[in-house]
Amino acid sequence: MVLHDLDRGETGKICKMVSQIEIFRCLVKDYMGAAPVRVSLETTCHEVVRLLEQHAASSAVVENEESHAVGIITEQDICRRVAFRVEPTTPAKNAMSSPLKAVRDSDYLFHALASMRRSKLRHMPVLDSSRKVVGVLHQHEALAVAASQMVRQIERLTHVENLSGMKNTKQAQVEVASELFIDSVPAAEIQVLITHINNDLYKRVIDLCLREMCTDGFGTPPVAFDVIVMGSGGRGESFLHPDQDNGFILADYPDSEHDQIDLWFIELAGRMTEALNEVGFEFCPGYVMATNPLWRKTISQWCKQVSGWVGKGSGTVLRLADIFFDFVCVHGDGFLSQQLRDHVAATAKRPYFLREMFKVDEEHGVALGLFGHLQRDPLPGPNHGKVNLKLTGTLPLVGAVRLFALREGVTGTSTLTRLDSLHRAGILHDDEHDYLCGAFRHITDLLLRQQLSDYQAGKSLGNHVPPEALSKRDKDMLVDSFKAIRKFRSRVRAELSGEIF
């Protein structure tokens, strides 16, 4: 993704214009200004003005005795509340704007922008995890990052922090995806955007549930924990309206405390999954959710379960592993998730296990007949005669690439990232890498196009595409994509099982 430099602004910094997708992935800390002027509650207004002039700053953050930001004095405050109005010895606490509106350095930039615009703020202090000031976000510089044509999309994707507002965000996501698709943004990049918004909604839903549990007398989490999302959400490859695939990784605790601690997380899991369903993430029909004890464990239990999966290699276990291996952390500091990812990378590369995984995955072949004709769904119903581009398109590629990634210890989860890593490692030659990346992009493009078309027509969204709706070029490229995937799967079969045919 290319970033284009803009002219230097008044601050001497180089502002960067980002692509239509990148803006939704930027964090505040990457675009905030330097640490601001800091003053105490008792600093005189005269001294504040002198410091602003000395540092060529447009704002000063007012801190209390614990060095926590409690207010801000901007140029506008000087003009409206100080100049010709109060004595120079007036303390800063009498002239500052309070309560302070601030943003975390780990927040998404587009959320900060929306908050600044709603509150009509030109400056917003940036706090770290300990609530110490680490910088200032200036609206004009942040807007230079987010091109003006994107501001409307930003505002549509940010709503008040309640379930109704989050539901509006989920619905607006489809409309923004449609606009980006019309603007010829690649489907794979739109998938990343959809996933980022979904994962951000996960985080905000969980934060809301945690606040409500405190209010309702359940208290704070008894141990540290990460929330993970699996499947397409973990790979950054979500299409429209995915269902829930989530789990909890808990820090280890004494067995004697299990009943009390697990009861707390059962409550959180129930609230979280209900809230997600209300927002627009439907319950997982396979019950792959944190409400199921199988997907709610301590880090030690998770590592033991993964080792057990790898050691057994039976049909049911392999299907569970297939769902699980693409997990990513969406809430928490990520330390427990990284521990588990390292354990998976070290454990799941056993040849026997990968061979058995491929046998289970063999049912996901591409929709291509012997003579290069597209295979249509033969079952009666609304999808009769259509091609299932997920079951017989992306999944055969995703599964095969995952197996090679596990064998080589690749820790990235997205299919394109795994393909790039395998290419850099020399596992995939240039042409093979190019064909497979092209196949993935083309199939996801066709599938997203169909889902957007179905959405516009008020139809239920699925994974089937009628071949007659495709141009000759799209059909030819689809056939070539299926051929490339089938050839790659033959290679995976040969290397993992020794079977040539």
N, C-alpha and C positions, 0 to 999 in steps of 0.2 A: 504494500500500500504506500503510495507516494505522498509525501508531505511537501507542500510548496511554500518556500519562504516568502514572506511579505516584506514591505519596507520596514525599517526600524521606526519605532514609535518614539514619543517624547521621553520615555524612560530609558531608551537606549537598548532595550531588549529586542530580540527578533521574535515577532509574533509569527505563528505558523497557521496556515490555512489547512484544515484537515479534510479528508474525504467525507462523504455523507454518512459513512458507517463509522469512521474513526471517532467522530465527535461523541458518540454514545458509549465509547470505551475509555475516553480520557478521564483521568482522575484530577481532582483539584490540585494536588501537590505538584503535578507536572506543569501547571500553568500559573501558579500563584506568584506574586511578587516577593521581594525579599522581606525578611522580618521587619515589622513596622517599628516606629518610635513607640517606646513604652514609658508610661508615666504612672505615678501613684495616685491614689485618690486625693491626696493633699497637695500635689503639685499645683502651683499657681497657674492661672490662665496665661499670665505673662511669660512664664517659663515654657508652657506648652507651645505658644506662638513662636518663641525663640528657637525651640528644638525643631519645629516644623520647617522653619526657615533654614536652619543650619543643615538639616538633612534633605532639603528639597523634597519633603514628604507632604502628602495631601491628607494624612490622617494620623492620629496617635491613639493607641489602645491604652485604656485605663485599667490598671490591675490592683487587686486587693492585696492584703498582707501575705496571702498564700501564693502570690504570683499568678492568680487566676484572672482571666479577662472578665471584667464586669461592665465595661462601657467603651464607647469610642467617641473621639472628638474629631470631626472632619472640617474641611474648609468651610462647608456650609454652616456648621455649628458655630464657627468663629464669627462668620458674618451675621448670623441670626441671633445668637445668644450672648456673644462676648463683646464685639466691637461697639464702642460708645454705649454699652448697656451695663456692664459690671466693672468693678474695680479690678485692676491688674492682679491684685493679690487674691482674688476669688479662687477657691480650690477647684480642681478639675471635676470633682464629683458633682459640683453644682452646675456644670456646663455640659457634661457628657450626655450622649444619647444612651438611655438604658430603659429596659433590660437589653442586653447585648444580643444581637442576632449574629451568629457565627456559623461556620461550616467546618466540617472535619476534613483533614487533608486526604483521607481515604474515600471521601464521597465522590460520586460521579460528577464531572464538570457540568453536565447538562441539568442535573438536579439543582446545583448551586446557582446556575444562571436563572433557572425558573424562579427560584426563591428570591433572588435579587430583583428580578423584574416585578414580581408581585408586590414586594415591599418597597419598591422604588428606591433601592439602595445602589449607590455607586461604588461603595467599598464594603467588603465583608472580611473580618479577621478569620484566619485559618488556624484551627486548633489541632494538636496531635491527640493521640489516645489518652494522654494524661491531662488533657484540657489546657495545655500550655500553648501560647501563641507562637506559631512558626512562620507565618507569612500573612500577606493580605491579598485577597482576590479583587482585582479591579474590573469592573463591569466592561469598560470599553475594550480592554485587552482580551477578556474572555469572549466577548462578542466577535472580536477579530478572528478568534479560533473557530467559532461557530458562524459560518457564513450566514448572512442575513436571511437567505431563503430557507434556512433550516430552523429559524427561531420558532416558527409556527409549529413545526413538527416537535420541537423540544417541549413546547407548552402543552401539546396534546398528549405527550407521553409522561407528563408529571402532574399529579393530582394530590389532593389532600391525603394525609396519612390515615385513612380508614378504608374499610373493605369496599365501600362504594366507590371511593376514588381510585383504588387499585383496579377494580373491575373496569372502570372507564379507561384506565391505562391499557389494560389487556385488550379491550375492544379497539382502541385507537391504534394499537400495534399492527393490526391487519391493514388498516387504511394507510399507515406510513409505509408498510412493506409494499403495498400496491403502488404507491407513488414512486418509491425507489426502483421498483421493477420496471415501471414505465420509463424511468430515467436511465434504463439500461445498466443499473447496478447489478453485478453478477449475483445469481441466486445464492451461491456459497457465502458471499459476504452478507446478504440479507439474512441468511440462516444464523450467522454469528450475531447479528443485531437482535434478532428474535430471541436467541438464547440468552444474550446479555440482559435484555429486558425481563425475560422470564426469571432468570436467576436473581436479578435485583428485586423483583416482586417477591420471590421466595424470602429473601433477606428481610424485606419490610414487613411481610406477613408474620415472620417469626418474631421480629422485634415487637410488633403489636401484641402478639400472643404472650410474650414474656412480660410486657408491661401490665397486661390484663391479669396475668397470674399473680403478679405482685399485689395488685389492687384487691384481688379476690382472696388474699391470705395464703397463697402457696409459697410466697417468698421467691428468692433468687435461685438460679440453678445450683443444685448441691455439689456438682462437679463440672469441670470444663467439658465442652462437647463441640463437635462439628456436625453440621447437617450436610449430607451429600445428596447429589442428584445423579441418577444413572441413565443409561441408554443414550438417546439422541441428545438430551440436555447436557449430559456429561461430555459428549463429543463436540458440543457447540454446533450441532446440526439439526436443530429443531425446525420442524415445519409448523404450520398454523395449528393452534389448539392441541398441543400434546397433552397426554394425561400425566398423572403423577407417577414418578419412579423415584422414591426418596428413602433415606435411612439416617440413623443417628450413629455416630462414633463417640463413645463416652470415655473419659479418662478412667483409668482403673481405680477401683475402690474396694474396701474390705468386703468379703462375702457376707459378713454379719449385717451390713447396711443395705443389702440388695433390695429387700422388700420396700424399704422407705424410698430409696433413690429411684428404683425402677418405677414405682408408683408415680413419682413426680414427672418422669419422662413419658409415661403412658398418658398422663394428663396433657402434657405439651404436644405429644404426637396427635392426640385426638383433636385438640383445638387447631393445630396447624393444618391437618388434612381437611378438616371441615372448612376452615377459612379459605384454603387454596381452592377447594371445590366451588365455593361461593364466588371467588374472584374469576374463575374460568378454567382452572386446571381440574379436569374431571378425575374422580377416583380411579385408581389403576384397577382394571378388571382382574388382573392376576395377583392383586393384593401385595404389590411390591411397594410398601409404604412403611413408615416408621411405626405405625400402629401394630404391625406384625413383628413379633419378637425376633424373627429371622433377620430382620433388617434393623434391629436396635440392639447394639451390643457394645461392650467395652472394647478398647483397642486390643487387649490381649485375646479376648474372645473372637474378635474379627480375624486376627492373625491365625488363631487356631482353626477357625472355620475355613479360611482360605487354604491352609495346609491340608485340611481334611478333604476339601474339594479336589485339590491337585492329587492327593494320594488315592482317592477312590475312583474318580473318573467314570462314574455311572451316568446313565442318560439324564435323570432328573437333576443331579448335581451339576452336570455340564451345562444344562440350560440356565441354571441359577448363576453360574459363573459367567456365562455369556452376557447376561443382563448386567452383572455387577462390575465387570472389569473396566468399563468406561466412566467410572464415577469421578465426580469433581466436587470440591467443597464450595457451598454457597452461603454458609454462615459459620462463624467461628474464626479462630486465628489460623486455621489450616495446618497446625502442627500435627494433630492426630491423623488427619487425612494424608499428610506427607509420609508419616510413619507407615501407614497402611499401604500407600503406593510403593514405597521402597520394598516392603515385604512381598507384595505382588510381583514386582519386577525380579526379585531374587528367587521366588518360589515357582512361578508359573511357567518357566522356560523349559520344564522337563519334557523331553521328546514324547514319552508315552502319553502324557496329559494332552499335549498339543495335537497329537495324532487322533486321540479320542474326541477332542473338541472339533476337529475337522469332520469327523464322521457324522457328528450331530448336525454340523453346519451344511453337510452335503445336500440336504433337502432344499436349500436355498440356491437353486440353479437359475441362470438367466433365462429370460423368456425368448429363447431363440431355437427354432427348429433345425432339422438336419440340413436343409437347403438355404439357411439364412433368412427364413421367414419369421416374423414376429408371432409368438405364441400368445393367443388370446385366452382370457378366462372362459372355460367351457361351462361353468356352473350357471344355471338359470338364475335370473334376478337382475337387479339394476346394473350390475357390472359385467354382465354377459357380453363377450366379444371385445372387452377392453383389456389393456395390459396393466398389470400391477407393477408399477415402477419402483415400489419400495420392496415388496417381497421378492420380486424377480429382477430387481435392478440394483438399488443401492445396497441392500442387505448382503447379497453375495460378495460384493466388493468389500464392504465394511468388515465382514467376518473374516475374510481371507487376509486382509491387511492387518487386522488385529492379531491374528495368529503369528504372522511374521514379526510384528512389533513386540509381542510377548517373548518370542524366541530370542530376539536381539536385545531385550532389555530396554526398549524404547518406552519412556514414561509419558510422552504426550498422548492425548486421548483423541484428538480430531483426526479424521481420516487423511486429510491433506497434510497435516503436520506429520503423521506417521509415514506417509509416502515420502515426504521430503527427508525425514530422518533416515529412512531405509535407502534412499538415493545417495545421501551424503556418506553413508556407511559402505556404499558399493554393493549393496544387496540388489538394488534395482539399477539396471543400466539406463542410459539417457532416454532411449526411445520408449522403454517399458514405463518409466516414470511419467513421461509426457503423455502417453496413451491413457494411462490409468487416471491421472489427474484430469485429463480432458473428458474421460468417460464420466467421472464423478460429477464434474461441473455441468455437463450436458444433461445428465439424467435429473439432477436436482433442479436445473433450470426448467425442464419440461414439467416436472412434478409441481413445483411452486407455481408455475404459470397456470396449471390446471386447477390447483386449489384456489388461487385468486379468482379465476373465472367462475368456479363453483360458488365462491363466496358472494361475488357480485350478482349471480343469478339466484341467490337465496337457497342454494342446494347444500346438502350435508357434505362436509369435506372428507375426502378419502384419498386413496393412493392410486386409483385407477385412471388411466388416460385412454380415450378412444383413438386408435391409430388413424382413423379418417380425419381427425382434427389436426393431424400433423402435416407439415409440408413435406415434399419429397426430400428436401435437404435434411430436415429434422429426422425423418425416418432413416435415411442413409447413415446419418451420424449416430443414431440410436443403435442400428445394427452393428456398426463398427465398434461402438462402445461395448455392446454385449460380447462381441468377439474378443475384444481385449481383456474383458473381465474373465471370460471362459478360459482363455489361454493362461491367464495368471493363476486361476484356480487349479488348472491342471499342473502347473509348476508347484503350487503349494502342496497339492496332493502327493506329487512325486517326492518332494523333499521331506515331507513329514511322515509319509507312510511307506515310501519306496515303491509305490504302485505307479506305473507309467500310464496305465489306461484306467 
